[in-house]
Amino acid sequence: MPDTLTLNADVGEGYPYDGQILALVHIANIACGGHTGDDASMRATVTLARQHGCLIGAHPSYPDKANFGRQPMNITAADLTESLVAQISALQRICQLQGACLFHVKPHGALYNQAAFDPLIGNCVIEAIKTVDPSLKLMALAASPLLEQATAAGIEVLAEAFADRRYQPNGALVSRQQPGALIDNPADAITQVTAILDGTLCAVDGSRLRLYADSLCLHGDNPEALAFAGRIRHLLDERRYA
């Protein structure tokens, strides 16, 4: 594992605990209009992130608010790239107005999962970053082909593992459509984080996965997100990863 392992959260999605979660994490992935979010929510969340010293990232999605960006979308590569550029740019403008820096891009939902393994969709994400600002980092699923694809394109990457999601044997996340995909027990989340810190974790079929991660994610829409954040931050501090 790296010398430092940060904790990140998906925020700005209309859930009530953003301020408390941002006090406990290091990185904020802010919804920027694709699955949810508008100028007002972005301004408010950037303000909170700055107050708590969090690095700020764009959390763009398929432009599909009806499904919260969690369903694959039939969209051309050109239209998807254009939408991603618009979403990232919208948050970048707000950051600039508030004297903040945009640090990274992390796709959301179905876009995140598909881009991790589909090079055509991954290329849309990469091209959007290069269009807006090629110095932005890409946060993507640990051990996924997208990390190598982005690195080859000159984009710096952050490998991400999940404290509150189950894994398939190939390293993909279990679909939210499947029972048990979301970890909703704080003790189970701590067990998973400990396994990630130790370099392996258990997939749903009982096989072991080896993952290198730069950052751990919590989902702000998880009902247990605040409890998870406090316990995981304490664990990271104990292990001196953060």
PyMOL commands that set and color helices and strands:
alter all, ss='L'
color gray80, all
select helices_A, chain A and resi 18-22+39-51+65-67+77-97+109-117+119-132+145-152+186-197+225-239
alter helices_A, ss='H'
color red, helices_A
select strands_A, chain A and resi 6-11+27-31+55-59+102-105+137-141+157-162+200-202+208-210+215-219
alter strands_A, ss='S'
color yellow, strands_A
deselect
rebuild
show_as cartoon
